[in-house]
Amino acid sequence: MAPANASDGRTRDRVAQLLLKRGAATAAELGAQLGLSPAAIRKHLDAMLADDLVETREVRHQGPRGRGRPAKAFVLTAAAREDLNPHFYDGIATAALRWIAQRQGPGAVTEFAAAQVAALEERCRAAICEAGDDPIARAEALAEVLTAEGYAANASTIASGGQLCQHHCPVAHVAAEFPQLCDAETAVISRLIGTHVQRLATIAHGDGVCTTHIPGPQRVNVTTGNAITVRTDT
């Protein structure tokens, strides 16, 4: 399907906003409200159906139904509603954590954050169990799992070890106020990789990417007795 032009995009935004307001509407009702012909509204609704932005429901009639196919009402999908209100659920989550913090203290928020990432940790642990003991290899395996979880992650080798980057954070707006969520996630990364890690940047704090540094393996300098980092790049 060809991509929508700017005019089509604006019209579909109007359709979406109207459905958000009304809850459900037939093609005829939408067309009449927006001043569109039956053919025009059908074109937009077909495109939105293909993009999983709307879905149909059969209209229930109180009295006897006439001839012809039953009328279909269009409603927004859950994903489309969330796109139109991207921070609605974030607002509820933030309010809930404020309530917890006010009544039970910051420690309760920390416990909640740890509980929230516990299931993620178990799923990731099962997926990277065959990556071996090398922290960088485990980070690469972890990145694949996190990407499947929606974090758009990747791992790379750098001079001082490795780096795990997450290009999406599903709780960024909430974590901006409650860093315990980031701390809990960092602790999970550390346990899964098997070494201490350091968060260098987070989306929640305004950075473009959540970046976690993974130190490379160390060995002892036999001359000085000091630990030195082994370069893992070529």
N, C-alpha and C positions, 0 to 999 in steps of 0.2 A: 504494500500500500504506500502511495506517495505521501511524504510528510505534509502536514497541514501548513498553509501559508499563514501570515500574520492575521489576516482577516478571519480565516477559519478558526485559528486559535482563540481569538477574542470571542467569537460567537460561542465556541464550546465552553469557554470560561463562564459566559453568561448562562448557558444551559446548566452548567454545574452549580452555579450560585443559586439559580432558581430551584433546582432540585434539592439543594441543601436547605433552602427556606421552606419549601413545600413538603418535602419528604418523599412524595411520589407524584407523578403526573404522566398523563398519556401524551403521545406525540402531538395529538390535536391541541391539547391544552398548552403544551410548551410552544408550539408554533403560533397559536393565537396570542399568547403573552409576549412573545418576542417579535411578533410581526414577520414570521417566516412562513413560506409556502409549505404545504405538506411534503413536497419533494425535497426542499432544502433542509427541513428539520430532520427528515429521514436520513439524509446524507450524513449529517452531523451525529445523529444517534447511532448509526451503523458504525461510524468511525470510533465513537466512544465505547461501543460494545466490543469492538475488536481490540481496543487498548485496555479492556477490563476496567473502564472508568464507570460504566453503568451496567445494570442488569435489569431484567424484566420480571414483572409479576403479573399474574392474571388479575384483572379488575373484578371484584366481587359485586354483583348486582343484587339488590334487595328483591326486585320483582322478577317476572319472567324475562328471560334473555331472548333478544330478537335473533333474526337470522344472521349468518355470517360468522366469521371467526371472532372469538372473544377478544375484547379490547385488552391491550397490554399497557401496564403502567411501568414507567422507568424510575429506577431509584439509583442513587450513588452506591458504589461498592465501598467497603470499609476502607480500602486503600485510598480511594478518591477523597473520602471524607477527611482522612488524616492529612492528605496533601493540602486540603483547603484550610485545615486547622492544625498546622504542624506542631504547635507548642501546647495544644490543649491538654494532652496527657502529661506532658512535662510539668504543666502548672499543677495538676492534681498530685503528681508524685512529689513535687517540691513542697506543696502544702502539707502532705502527709508526713514528710520528713521533718518539717518544722514542728508539726504537732508532736512527733515522737521526741524531738530534741527538747522541746519546752517542758514536757511532762516527765521524761525519763533521763534526760541529759545526753550529751554528745556521745557517751559510751554506747548508748542504745542504738544510735545511728551507725556507729562502727560495727556493732553486732549485726544489724540489719544488712549493711553492705556486704559483710562476709557471707551471710546466708544467701544473698542474692547471686553471688558469683560461684557458690559451691557447686551448683549443677553444671555450670559452664566448665569448671575445673575438671569435673569427672568426665565430661564428654571429650575434652581436650586430652586428658591423660590417656584415655583409651585409644585415642587416635595416634599419639606420638610414642607409644610404648616401644615401638620397634626402631626408633631413631637412634638408639645407642646412647652412650654417655657423653658424647661431645656436645657442649652447650650450643655451638653454632648450628650443628645438625638438628638439634632439638628445636632451636628457634625457627629454622626453616620449616620443619614439620608443623610447628605450632602456628606459623603464619598461614599455612594452607587450611588448617582447621578454623582459625579465626576468620578467614575469608569466607568460608562456608557458613559461618555464623553471622555474616553481615558486616564484619569489621574492615573489609578491604585491606588486608594486611600483607606485608612482604618483609622478608629478612634479607640482609646483605652482610657481607664481610667487609670490615674496615680495618685500618691499621692497628687499632687498639683492641680488636676483638670482633664483635658483631653488633648489628643494629636491627631492632624489630620496629617496624613502622606500621601504624594503624591509621588509615586515611578516612575512617568513619568511626564515629562514636555514638551509639544509640542513646546515651544518657548525658550528652555533653552539657545541655542546658541545666540539668539538675546538678551535675557534678561541679558546675561553676560555683554553686553555693555550698555544696557538700562534698569537699575533696575526699571524704572517706571512701567514696565510690571509686575514685582513681587509686587510692591507697590499697584498697582491697584487690583491685585488678592487678596492680603491680606485684602484690604479694603472690597472687596466683601465677603470674608469669615467672617469678623467681622460683617458686616451688616446682613448676613444670619443667623449666629449663635446667634446674639443679644447681644454680649458682646465684649469688647476689647480683641483682640488676639495679640500674638507676634510671629513673624517668628524667629525661632531659627536656621534654616538651609535651604539652597536652592540648588537645582541641578545646577542652573545657576552660583553659586559661587564655584562650585567644590565639593559640598557635595553629598553623595549618594542618599539622599532623601530630599524632601521639607518637613520640619517639622514645624508645627504651634502649639504653646501652647495655650490652652484654660483654663483660670483660673476657678477653682471651685467656687461654691456659697460661699458667705461670711456671717458671722454673727458677731454681736458685742459682745465682752466679757463684761458682765455687771459689772465686777470688775474693769477692767482697762479702759473700754471704747474704746479699740482698736479693729479693725476688724481682724478677724482670718479666715483662709480658712478652710472650712469644708472638711474633707477627704471623697472622694466618692468611694474609693476602700474598699474591705473587707479583 
